[in-house]
Amino acid sequence: MSKGAGHVMRAILQVVDGEPDRSFDVDELCRRAYPDVAAIELKHRQAVIRALRRMVPLRSDLGLRADGYRPGARGTRLLVVYRLGNRKALAHSESRTWDSWYEAKQASER
């Protein structure tokens, strides 16, 4: 294990610092951390979640929200990272629920 931030953590920090008024779920961060991967797999999600859980306690300006369980996938929670103290980012993170995620997914498949 490296002692510094790995490539996943650096990618997440670049995304979050680049767009401070937004919140990001694990799937979005996976696509940004692994741009060359065609299909995001469980190992990519786990790497991003592991990076988030290590990074958020180290950065006092970041928050991590968990919302319910993902429909159809037992034990999977919707995790959202956002910038603390930013009302737009907080509102954006609160609007992200599994229902809105599912509706957006259904709309994109049409």
C-alpha positions as CSV (number, residue, x, y, z in Angstrom):
1,M,0.0,0.0,0.0
2,S,1.2,3.5,-0.8
3,K,1.6,6.1,1.9
4,G,0.1,8.9,-0.2
5,A,-3.0,9.4,-2.1
6,G,-3.4,6.8,-4.9
7,H,-4.7,7.5,-8.4
8,V,-8.3,6.9,-7.4
9,M,-8.1,9.4,-4.5
10,R,-6.4,11.9,-6.6
11,A,-9.1,11.6,-9.3
12,I,-11.8,12.0,-6.7
13,L,-10.2,15.1,-5.2
14,Q,-9.7,16.6,-8.7
15,V,-13.4,16.1,-9.4
16,V,-14.7,17.4,-6.1
17,D,-12.4,20.4,-6.0
18,G,-13.2,21.2,-9.7
19,E,-16.9,21.4,-9.1
20,P,-17.5,22.5,-5.5
21,D,-21.3,23.2,-6.0
22,R,-22.1,19.6,-6.8
23,S,-22.3,16.3,-5.1
24,F,-21.1,13.0,-6.6
25,D,-22.2,9.4,-6.2
26,V,-19.9,6.4,-6.4
27,D,-20.9,5.6,-10.0
28,E,-20.0,9.1,-11.2
29,L,-16.7,9.0,-9.4
30,C,-16.0,5.5,-10.9
31,R,-16.5,6.8,-14.4
32,R,-14.2,9.8,-13.7
33,A,-11.5,7.8,-11.9
34,Y,-11.5,5.0,-14.6
35,P,-12.3,6.8,-17.9
36,D,-10.8,4.0,-20.0
37,V,-12.9,1.2,-18.5
38,A,-15.9,0.3,-20.7
39,A,-18.0,-1.3,-17.9
40,I,-17.7,-0.3,-14.2
41,E,-17.3,-3.5,-12.1
42,L,-17.6,-4.2,-8.4
43,K,-13.8,-3.9,-8.0
44,H,-14.0,-0.3,-9.3
45,R,-16.9,0.6,-7.0
46,Q,-15.0,-0.9,-4.0
47,A,-11.8,1.0,-4.8
48,V,-13.8,4.3,-4.9
49,I,-15.7,3.6,-1.7
50,R,-12.4,2.6,0.0
51,A,-10.8,5.9,-1.2
52,L,-13.8,7.9,0.0
53,R,-13.9,6.3,3.4
54,R,-10.2,7.1,3.9
55,M,-10.3,10.6,2.3
56,V,-13.4,12.1,4.0
57,P,-12.1,12.0,7.6
58,L,-8.8,13.6,6.4
59,R,-10.6,16.5,4.7
60,S,-12.7,18.6,7.0
61,D,-14.4,20.3,4.1
62,L,-16.0,17.0,2.7
63,G,-19.0,15.1,3.8
64,L,-20.3,11.7,2.9
65,R,-24.0,10.8,2.8
66,A,-25.5,7.3,2.7
67,D,-29.1,6.9,1.4
68,G,-31.0,3.6,1.9
69,Y,-30.3,0.5,0.0
70,R,-30.0,0.1,-3.8
71,P,-33.1,-1.6,-5.3
72,G,-32.3,-5.1,-6.5
73,A,-28.8,-5.2,-4.9
74,R,-28.7,-6.3,-1.3
75,G,-26.3,-4.5,0.9
76,T,-25.5,-1.7,-1.5
77,R,-26.0,1.9,-0.3
78,L,-26.1,5.1,-2.4
79,L,-23.0,7.0,-1.1
80,V,-22.7,10.7,-2.0
81,V,-19.7,12.9,-1.4
82,Y,-20.2,16.7,-1.2
83,R,-18.5,19.8,0.1
84,L,-19.5,20.8,3.6
85,G,-20.5,24.4,4.1
86,N,-21.7,24.8,0.5
87,R,-25.5,25.0,0.4
88,K,-25.7,24.2,-3.2
89,A,-23.7,21.0,-2.8
90,L,-25.7,20.1,0.3
91,A,-29.0,20.6,-1.5
92,H,-27.7,18.6,-4.5
93,S,-26.7,15.7,-2.2
94,E,-30.0,15.7,-0.4
95,S,-31.9,15.5,-3.8
96,R,-29.9,12.4,-4.7
97,T,-31.9,9.3,-3.6
98,W,-32.3,5.9,-5.0
99,D,-35.7,6.9,-6.4
100,S,-34.1,9.8,-8.4
101,W,-31.2,7.5,-9.4
102,Y,-33.6,4.8,-10.7
103,E,-35.7,7.3,-12.6
104,A,-32.6,8.8,-14.3
105,K,-31.3,5.3,-15.2
106,Q,-34.7,4.4,-16.7
107,A,-34.7,7.6,-18.7
108,S,-31.2,7.0,-20.0
109,E,-32.1,3.5,-21.2
110,R,-35.0,4.8,-23.4
